[in-house]
Amino acid sequence: MTPLDSGDPIAIVGMGIEAPGGIDTLPEFWSALAAGRELLGPFPRDRGWPLAELLTLDRNEGWAAVPDAGGFLTGATEFDPLFFGISPREAVAMDPQQRVGMRVAWRALEHAGLNPAAVEGDSAGCWMGASVTEYGPRAASVNEYSGYRATGTALGAVAGRISHGLGLTGPSVTVDTACASALTAVHQAAASIRAGECDWALAGGVCVMGSPGAFYEFSKNNALARDGHCRSYSADATGTVWGEGAGVVVLEPESRARAFGHRVYGRLLGSRVNHNGKGAPIAVPSAAAQERLIRDTLALSGVSAEQVGLIEGHGTGTPVGDPLELAALAATYGVERADGPRLGSVKSNAGHAQAASGVLGLIKVLLAGAHAQIPPTLHAERPAAEIDWAGTTLRLATELEPWPAVDGVRCAAVSSFGVAGTNAHAVIGLPELEQSDV
């Protein structure tokens, strides 16, 4: 294989999703977004979590209350192992992130018009964002799952299971840059295609919480939403709401997509990843690093800030993170023009899906382009007061509104920032489509 011609963009030709609220199809996801529906619910009662302790953590000095709310996958405990050639015993020992990732990747291929059973031997890669979520018993113990724990809990097996199950022979990499993982995975997959390491690729991310550890951590840090709602970019935001989800996109050179008759939902015009560097504590975002990243990505993409009509931000709803992100966005995309970009975050609908959050935002953007509409971000009646909204063209997307194309194209941006200091940003070109059913 040879490196890809620079004039041949990376196209997104298929998508698969699993989101809170029982959503496992793209039409269901778009319907929820367009209607401005919140997909949060109470903690699952079928995972053996210590809910009595979890929901009373505020009785401990220095701990905050944990609302009985999150964005949980209703089908996380369901899996058909024999369909994927896996024994039931081994399947139970597998991190559910492997299981959910496999079925969402299958859906993405079908959506792209590919037969998942016929790609064996393809020089195709797989990049999946995922983080450790403490599933199952410790490996250093004698139990009925011993012997399967090495592959069952290995983070690399999240991508590896997909490649193995489909028979793909290109690179297979699980990416952990915390909450920037999925968008970092998309960035790396595109780079590998351009370098000639694979002909096409699956990329995305998955998060299924094997334990409620994230809630314990943010209770101690007083960073959970007090009312159980993720109020991205809102003056009423008090913290985040943890969630789960999975998304996979199919990437290939646009020339290949045209040759095989694949529908192009978007073009990855540019993507970049950087780090905050030294200075503030590692978990504190950096507006300067985010601004630098955005400028670098725009320069690579050949798109001006004025051309971007929709920004799918990170928007965790934390009083520390959102103002810093808004400052970077105002300095880059909030330029003087007649009508500024609309800003929102899917976290306001589904909670913070951690390693999968970036790809859920990306799929939201792709669906918005396909439907020529910008969906609302929730709980944004009172925008965060840390920036001067009168002095910027940024506007929160508070209602479903038309999204007209300019010269046949819509441009959007997607951001993801990780708790370990990694930042990812992508600029997407969305061609006008003849029909909106995706």
DAHUMO-V606119 format. One record per pair of residues at least 24 apart in sequence whose C-alpha atoms are under 10 Angstrom apart, sorted by sequence separation. I is the first residue (numbers start at 1). GAP is how many residues later the second one is. If there is no record, write none. Layout:
i=[I I]
gap=[GAP GAP]
//
This chain:
i=[43 44 76 79 131 181 182 218 272 273 309 374 375 376 407 408 409 42 43 44 75 130 180 181 182 215 271 272 308 374 375 376 405 406 407 408 42 43 44 129 130 171 179 215 270 271 272 306 307 374 375 405 406 41 42 43 44 73 101 128 129 131 170 171 214 215 270 271 305 306 349 373 374 375 405 40 41 42 43 44 101 128 130 170 179 214 269 270 272 304 305 306 315 317 348 349 373 374 375 404 40 41 42 43 44 47 101 127 128 129 130 169 170 172 174 175 176 214 269 270 271 272 304 305 306 315 316 346 348 349 372 373 374 40 41 42 44 47 98 128 129 168 170 171 172 173 174 175 212 270 271 305 306 309 310 311 312 313 314 315 316 317 344 345 346 347 348 349 372 373 374 39 40 41 46 127 128 170 172 174 269 270 306 309 310 311 312 313 314 315 316 317 343 344 345 346 347 348 371 372 373 39 40 41 98 126 127 128 269 270 306 308 309 310 311 312 313 314 315 316 342 343 344 345 346 348 371 372 38 39 40 41 97 126 127 168 209 268 269 270 291 295 306 307 308 309 310 311 312 313 314 315 342 343 344 345 372 39 97 125 126 128 209 269 287 290 291 294 298 306 307 308 309 310 311 312 313 317 342 343 344 368 369 97 125 126 127 208 209 285 286 287 290 291 293 294 305 306 312 316 317 342 368 369 97 126 127 207 208 209 284 285 287 288 289 290 291 292 295 305 316 344 369 95 96 125 126 207 208 284 285 287 288 290 291 294 295 315 95 97 125 206 207 208 283 285 286 287 290 291 294 295 314 316 372 95 96 124 163 206 207 285 286 287 288 289 290 291 294 95 96 162 205 206 207 284 285 287 288 291 292 369 370 94 95 205 206 286 287 291 369 93 94 124 126 204 205 206 286 287 290 291 368 369 93 120 124 125 126 131 159 204 205 288 314 369 92 93 120 122 123 124 125 126 127 128 129 130 131 132 159 203 204 205 287 314 368 120 121 122 123 124 125 126 127 128 129 130 131 159 203 204 313 120 121 122 123 124 125 126 127 128 129 130 131 132 159 202 203 204 312 365 366 119 120 121 122 123 124 125 126 127 128 129 130 131 158 202 203 314 365 117 118 119 120 121 122 123 124 125 126 127 128 129 130 131 158 201 202 203 312 313 365 24 116 117 118 119 120 121 129 130 201 202 312 313 365 20 21 22 23 24 116 117 119 129 130 131 200 201 202 311 312 362 364 20 21 22 23 24 93 94 116 129 130 200 201 342 343 344 345 362 19 20 21 22 23 93 129 130 199 200 201 312 340 341 342 343 344 345 361 362 19 20 21 22 92 93 98 128 129 199 200 312 340 341 342 343 344 361 362 19 20 21 22 91 93 94 95 98 105 127 128 129 198 199 311 339 340 341 342 343 344 361 18 19 20 89 90 93 94 97 98 127 128 129 130 310 334 336 337 338 339 340 341 342 343 359 361 18 19 20 89 90 92 93 94 95 96 97 98 102 106 128 129 200 335 336 337 339 340 341 342 358 359 18 90 91 93 94 95 96 98 101 102 105 127 128 129 199 200 330 334 335 336 358 359 18 90 93 94 95 97 98 100 101 102 104 105 127 128 193 194 310 326 330 334 335 336 357 358 372 89 90 93 94 95 98 99 102 103 106 126 127 193 194 310 327 330 333 334 335 342 357 358 369 92 93 94 95 97 98 101 102 106 126 127 128 193 326 327 333 334 356 357 369 370 372 90 91 97 98 101 102 105 127 128 189 190 323 326 327 330 331 333 334 342 355 369 370 371 372 90 95 96 97 98 99 102 126 127 186 189 190 322 323 324 330 332 354 355 366 368 369 370 371 94 95 98 99 102 126 127 186 189 190 323 324 329 330 331 354 355 365 366 367 369 370 371 372 94 98 102 125 182 186 310 322 323 330 354 362 366 369 370 371 372 124 125 182 186 309 310 312 319 329 330 354 362 365 366 370 371 182 358 362 370 371 94 125 317 319 358 369 370 371 125 326 358 368 370 124 343 345 367 341 342 343 345 367 341 367 125 126 341 366 123 124 125 135 123 124 125 126 127 128 129 130 131 133 134 135 136 242 123 124 125 126 127 128 129 130 131 132 133 134 135 136 240 241 122 123 124 125 126 127 128 129 130 131 132 133 134 135 240 241 84 122 123 124 125 126 127 128 129 130 131 132 133 134 239 240 241 84 122 123 124 125 126 127 128 129 130 131 132 133 134 190 239 240 24 25 86 122 132 133 134 237 238 239 240 24 84 85 133 190 191 233 237 238 239 333 26 84 133 187 190 232 233 234 236 237 238 239 18 25 26 84 186 232 233 235 236 237 238 239 17 18 24 187 188 232 233 234 236 239 311 17 187 188 231 232 233 234 235 310 311 16 18 26 186 187 188 230 231 232 233 234 237 309 310 311 17 18 187 230 231 232 233 310 311 16 17 184 230 231 232 235 310 16 17 183 184 229 230 233 234 235 15 16 18 183 184 232 233 234 15 16 17 183 184 232 233 325 14 15 16 17 225 231 15 16 225 233 325 14 15 16 109 180 224 225 233 310 14 15 16 108 223 224 309 13 14 15 16 108 223 309 13 14 15 16 106 222 223 266 309 321 14 15 105 223 266 309 13 14 105 265 13 14 105 266 267 307 12 13 14 104 105 265 266 310 311 312 313 314 315 316 104 265 266 309 310 311 312 313 314 315 316 104 265 307 308 309 310 311 312 313 314 315 101 266 307 308 309 310 311 312 313 314 101 102 243 265 266 307 308 309 310 311 312 313 314 101 242 245 265 306 307 308 100 101 241 244 245 305 99 100 101 240 241 243 244 245 246 304 305 97 98 100 240 242 243 244 245 248 303 305 97 98 99 241 242 243 244 245 246 247 303 96 97 98 233 241 242 243 244 245 246 247 249 314 96 97 233 240 241 242 243 244 245 246 247 248 314 96 97 232 233 240 241 242 244 245 246 247 248 313 95 96 97 232 243 244 246 247 249 312 95 96 231 232 243 245 246 247 248 249 312 95 230 232 233 245 247 248 298 130 230 231 232 247 297 311 129 230 231 232 128 129 229 230 231 310 128 129 229 230 232 294 308 128 229 230 231 294 308 127 229 230 294 308 1 126 229 230 293 228 126 303 126 290 301 302 303 125 290 301 303 124 290 297 298 300 301 124 297 298 301 294 296 297 298 293 294 295 297 76 77 286 293 294 76 285 289 290 293 294 76 285 289 290 293 294 73 76 180 284 285 289 290 72 73 179 283 284 285 286 290 72 73 114 282 283 284 285 72 112 282 283 284 285 286 111 112 282 283 285 108 109 111 112 281 282 283 107 108 109 214 281 282 105 107 108 109 276 104 105 106 107 108 237 269 271 275 276 103 104 105 236 237 266 269 270 271 273 274 275 278 101 104 105 209 233 234 235 236 266 267 269 271 273 276 277 70 100 101 103 104 105 112 207 208 209 232 233 234 235 236 237 266 268 275 276 277 100 101 102 114 207 208 231 232 233 234 235 236 237 266 275 276 97 100 101 113 206 207 208 231 232 233 234 235 236 237 274 275 276 67 97 113 114 205 206 207 208 230 231 232 233 234 235 236 274 275 66 97 112 113 205 206 207 229 230 231 233 234 235 236 273 274 275 65 66 112 113 205 206 207 229 231 233 234 235 273 274 65 111 112 204 205 206 231 232 233 234 235 272 273 274 64 66 67 111 112 204 205 206 231 232 233 234 272 273 63 65 66 112 204 205 206 231 233 271 272 273 63 64 65 66 204 205 206 271 272 63 64 65 204 205 270 271 272 63 64 66 69 203 204 270 271 62 63 64 65 66 67 269 270 271 54 57 62 63 64 66 67 69 70 204 268 269 270 54 57 61 62 63 64 65 66 67 68 69 70 204 268 269 270 55 60 62 64 65 66 67 68 69 70 267 268 269 49 50 51 54 55 58 64 65 66 67 267 268 269 47 48 49 50 54 57 58 64 65 66 67 234 266 267 268 47 48 49 57 233 265 266 267 47 49 58 232 265 266 267 47 54 265 266 264 265 266 264 265 76 264 265 43 76 264 70 71 72 73 74 263 70 71 72 73 184 69 70 71 72 73 182 183 186 69 70 71 72 73 179 181 182 183 185 186 265 67 69 70 71 179 180 181 182 183 184 185 66 179 180 181 182 183 184 178 179 180 181 182 183 186 177 178 179 180 181 182 183 177 178 179 180 181 182 183 10 11 176 178 179 180 182 183 10 175 182 9 10 10 10 9 8 42 4 15 17 41 3 4 6 14 15 16 17 18 40 3 4 5 11 12 15 17 40 3 4 5 10 12 40 2 3 4 5 38 1 2 3 4 38 2 3 4 1 2 3 1 2 3 4 1 2 1 2 1 40 40 41 40 39 24 23 24 20 24 131 132 19 20 130 131 19 20 129 130 131 18 19 20 129 130 18 19 128 129 17 18 19 128 129 17 18 129 16 17 18 129 16 17 183 15 16 17 183 184 15 16 183 184 14 15 16 182 183 14 15 180 181 13 14 15 180 181 12 13 14 179 180 181 187 11 12 13 14 178 179 180 184 186 187 11 12 13 177 178 179 180 184 185 187 11 12 13 177 178 179 180 183 184 186 10 11 12 13 177 178 179 180 181 183 184 10 11 12 176 177 178 179 180 181 182 183 184 9 10 11 177 178 179 180 181 183 8 9 10 11 13 176 177 178 179 180 8 9 10 11 12 177 178 179 180 7 8 9 10 11 176 177 7 8 10 11 177 5 7 8 13 14 4 13 14 5 12 13 14 15 11 12 13 14 11 12 13 14 11 12 13 10 11 12 13 11 12 10 11 12 9 10 11 9 10 11 9 10 9 10 9 71 71 72 71 72 70 71 70 71 72 69 70 71 70 38 39 40 38 39 40 41 38 39 40 37 38 39 40 36 37 38 39 33 36 37 38 33 32 33 32 111 21 20 21 20 19 20 29 33 19 20 30 19 29 30 33 34 29 33 26 30 34 26 29 30 34 36 37 38 27 34 35 36 37 38 19 26 30 33 34 35 36 37 38 17 18 33 34 36 17 32 33 34 36 15 16 31 33 30 33 17 15 16 15 14 15 14 15 12 36 36 35 36 34 35 34 33 34 30 27 26 27 26 25 12 11 11 12 11 15 14]
gap=[24 24 24 24 24 24 24 24 24 24 24 24 24 24 24 24 24 25 25 25 25 25 25 25 25 25 25 25 25 25 25 25 25 25 25 25 26 26 26 26 26 26 26 26 26 26 26 26 26 26 26 26 26 27 27 27 27 27 27 27 27 27 27 27 27 27 27 27 27 27 27 27 27 27 27 28 28 28 28 28 28 28 28 28 28 28 28 28 28 28 28 28 28 28 28 28 28 28 28 28 29 29 29 29 29 29 29 29 29 29 29 29 29 29 29 29 29 29 29 29 29 29 29 29 29 29 29 29 29 29 29 29 29 30 30 30 30 30 30 30 30 30 30 30 30 30 30 30 30 30 30 30 30 30 30 30 30 30 30 30 30 30 30 30 30 30 30 30 30 30 30 31 31 31 31 31 31 31 31 31 31 31 31 31 31 31 31 31 31 31 31 31 31 31 31 31 31 31 31 31 31 32 32 32 32 32 32 32 32 32 32 32 32 32 32 32 32 32 32 32 32 32 32 32 32 32 32 32 33 33 33 33 33 33 33 33 33 33 33 33 33 33 33 33 33 33 33 33 33 33 33 33 33 33 33 33 33 34 34 34 34 34 34 34 34 34 34 34 34 34 34 34 34 34 34 34 34 34 34 34 34 34 34 35 35 35 35 35 35 35 35 35 35 35 35 35 35 35 35 35 35 35 35 35 36 36 36 36 36 36 36 36 36 36 36 36 36 36 36 36 36 36 36 37 37 37 37 37 37 37 37 37 37 37 37 37 37 37 38 38 38 38 38 38 38 38 38 38 38 38 38 38 38 38 38 39 39 39 39 39 39 39 39 39 39 39 39 39 39 40 40 40 40 40 40 40 40 40 40 40 40 40 40 41 41 41 41 41 41 41 41 42 42 42 42 42 42 42 42 42 42 42 42 42 43 43 43 43 43 43 43 43 43 43 43 43 44 44 44 44 44 44 44 44 44 44 44 44 44 44 44 44 44 44 44 44 44 45 45 45 45 45 45 45 45 45 45 45 45 45 45 45 45 46 46 46 46 46 46 46 46 46 46 46 46 46 46 46 46 46 46 46 46 47 47 47 47 47 47 47 47 47 47 47 47 47 47 47 47 47 47 48 48 48 48 48 48 48 48 48 48 48 48 48 48 48 48 48 48 48 48 48 48 49 49 49 49 49 49 49 49 49 49 49 49 49 49 50 50 50 50 50 50 50 50 50 50 50 50 50 50 50 50 50 50 51 51 51 51 51 51 51 51 51 51 51 51 51 51 51 51 51 52 52 52 52 52 52 52 52 52 52 52 52 52 52 52 52 52 52 52 52 53 53 53 53 53 53 53 53 53 53 53 53 53 53 53 53 53 53 53 54 54 54 54 54 54 54 54 54 54 54 54 54 54 54 54 54 54 54 54 54 54 54 55 55 55 55 55 55 55 55 55 55 55 55 55 55 55 55 55 55 55 55 55 55 55 55 55 56 56 56 56 56 56 56 56 56 56 56 56 56 56 56 56 56 56 56 56 56 56 56 56 56 56 57 57 57 57 57 57 57 57 57 57 57 57 57 57 57 57 57 57 57 57 57 57 58 58 58 58 58 58 58 58 58 58 58 58 58 58 58 58 58 58 58 58 58 58 58 58 58 59 59 59 59 59 59 59 59 59 59 59 59 59 59 59 59 59 59 59 59 59 59 59 59 60 60 60 60 60 60 60 60 60 60 60 60 60 60 60 60 60 60 60 60 60 60 61 61 61 61 61 61 61 61 61 61 61 61 61 61 61 61 61 61 61 61 61 61 61 61 62 62 62 62 62 62 62 62 62 62 62 62 62 62 62 62 62 62 62 62 62 62 62 62 63 63 63 63 63 63 63 63 63 63 63 63 63 63 63 63 63 63 63 63 63 63 63 63 64 64 64 64 64 64 64 64 64 64 64 64 64 64 64 64 64 65 65 65 65 65 65 65 65 65 65 65 65 65 65 65 65 66 66 66 66 66 67 67 67 67 67 67 67 67 68 68 68 68 68 69 69 69 69 70 70 70 70 70 71 71 72 72 72 72 73 73 73 73 74 74 74 74 74 74 74 74 74 74 74 74 74 74 75 75 75 75 75 75 75 75 75 75 75 75 75 75 75 75 76 76 76 76 76 76 76 76 76 76 76 76 76 76 76 76 77 77 77 77 77 77 77 77 77 77 77 77 77 77 77 77 77 78 78 78 78 78 78 78 78 78 78 78 78 78 78 78 78 78 79 79 79 79 79 79 79 79 79 79 79 80 80 80 80 80 80 80 80 80 80 80 81 81 81 81 81 81 81 81 81 81 81 81 82 82 82 82 82 82 82 82 82 82 82 82 83 83 83 83 83 83 83 83 83 83 83 84 84 84 84 84 84 84 84 84 84 85 85 85 85 85 85 85 85 85 85 85 85 85 85 85 86 86 86 86 86 86 86 86 86 87 87 87 87 87 87 87 87 88 88 88 88 88 88 88 88 88 89 89 89 89 89 89 89 89 90 90 90 90 90 90 90 90 91 91 91 91 91 91 92 92 92 92 92 93 93 93 93 93 93 93 93 93 94 94 94 94 94 94 94 95 95 95 95 95 95 95 96 96 96 96 96 96 96 96 96 96 97 97 97 97 97 97 98 98 98 98 99 99 99 99 99 99 100 100 100 100 100 100 100 100 100 100 100 100 100 100 101 101 101 101 101 101 101 101 101 101 101 102 102 102 102 102 102 102 102 102 102 102 103 103 103 103 103 103 103 103 103 103 104 104 104 104 104 104 104 104 104 104 104 104 104 105 105 105 105 105 105 105 106 106 106 106 106 106 107 107 107 107 107 107 107 107 107 107 107 108 108 108 108 108 108 108 108 108 108 108 109 109 109 109 109 109 109 109 109 109 109 110 110 110 110 110 110 110 110 110 110 110 110 110 111 111 111 111 111 111 111 111 111 111 111 111 111 112 112 112 112 112 112 112 112 112 112 112 112 112 113 113 113 113 113 113 113 113 113 113 114 114 114 114 114 114 114 114 114 114 114 115 115 115 115 115 115 115 115 116 116 116 116 116 116 116 117 117 117 117 118 118 118 118 118 118 119 119 119 119 119 119 119 120 120 120 120 120 120 121 121 121 121 121 122 122 122 122 122 123 124 124 125 125 125 125 125 126 126 126 126 127 127 127 127 127 127 128 128 128 128 129 129 129 129 130 130 130 130 131 131 131 131 131 132 132 132 132 132 132 133 133 133 133 133 133 134 134 134 134 134 134 134 135 135 135 135 135 135 135 135 136 136 136 136 136 136 136 137 137 137 137 137 137 137 138 138 138 138 138 139 139 139 139 139 139 139 140 140 140 140 140 140 141 141 141 141 141 142 142 142 142 142 142 142 142 142 142 143 143 143 143 143 143 143 143 143 143 143 143 143 144 144 144 144 144 144 144 144 144 144 144 144 144 144 144 145 145 145 145 145 145 145 145 145 145 145 145 145 145 145 145 145 145 145 145 145 146 146 146 146 146 146 146 146 146 146 146 146 146 146 146 146 147 147 147 147 147 147 147 147 147 147 147 147 147 147 147 147 147 148 148 148 148 148 148 148 148 148 148 148 148 148 148 148 148 148 149 149 149 149 149 149 149 149 149 149 149 149 149 149 149 149 149 150 150 150 150 150 150 150 150 150 150 150 150 150 150 151 151 151 151 151 151 151 151 151 151 151 151 151 151 152 152 152 152 152 152 152 152 152 152 152 152 152 152 153 153 153 153 153 153 153 153 153 153 153 153 154 154 154 154 154 154 154 154 154 155 155 155 155 155 155 155 155 156 156 156 156 156 156 156 156 157 157 157 157 157 157 157 157 157 158 158 158 158 158 158 158 158 158 158 158 158 158 159 159 159 159 159 159 159 159 159 159 159 159 159 159 159 159 160 160 160 160 160 160 160 160 160 160 160 160 160 161 161 161 161 161 161 161 161 161 161 161 161 161 162 162 162 162 162 162 162 162 162 162 162 162 162 162 162 163 163 163 163 163 163 163 163 164 164 164 164 164 164 164 165 165 165 165 166 166 166 167 167 168 168 168 169 169 169 170 170 170 170 170 170 171 171 171 171 171 172 172 172 172 172 172 172 172 173 173 173 173 173 173 173 173 173 173 173 173 174 174 174 174 174 174 174 174 174 174 174 175 175 175 175 175 175 175 176 176 176 176 176 176 176 177 177 177 177 177 177 177 178 178 178 178 178 178 178 179 179 179 179 179 179 179 179 180 180 180 181 181 183 184 185 186 186 187 187 187 187 188 188 188 188 188 188 188 188 188 189 189 189 189 189 189 189 189 190 190 190 190 190 190 191 191 191 191 191 192 192 192 192 192 193 193 193 194 194 194 195 195 195 195 196 196 197 197 198 201 202 202 203 204 221 222 222 223 223 223 223 224 224 224 224 225 225 225 225 225 226 226 226 226 226 227 227 227 227 228 228 228 228 228 229 229 229 230 230 230 230 231 231 231 232 232 232 232 232 233 233 233 233 234 234 234 234 234 235 235 235 235 236 236 236 236 236 237 237 237 237 237 237 237 238 238 238 238 238 238 238 238 238 238 239 239 239 239 239 239 239 239 239 239 240 240 240 240 240 240 240 240 240 240 241 241 241 241 241 241 241 241 241 241 241 242 242 242 242 242 242 242 242 242 242 242 242 243 243 243 243 243 243 243 243 243 244 244 244 244 244 244 244 244 244 244 245 245 245 245 245 245 245 245 245 246 246 246 246 246 246 246 247 247 247 247 247 248 248 248 248 248 249 249 249 250 250 250 250 250 251 251 251 251 252 252 252 252 253 253 253 254 254 254 254 255 255 256 256 256 257 257 257 258 258 258 259 259 260 260 261 276 278 278 279 279 280 280 281 281 281 282 282 282 283 308 308 308 309 309 309 309 310 310 310 311 311 311 311 312 312 312 312 313 313 313 313 316 317 317 318 327 328 329 329 330 331 331 331 331 332 333 333 334 334 334 334 334 335 335 337 337 337 338 338 338 339 339 339 339 340 340 340 340 340 340 341 341 341 341 341 341 341 341 341 342 342 342 342 342 343 343 343 343 343 344 344 344 344 345 345 346 347 347 348 349 351 352 352 354 362 363 364 364 365 365 366 367 367 408 410 411 411 412 413 416 417 418 418 419 423 424]
//
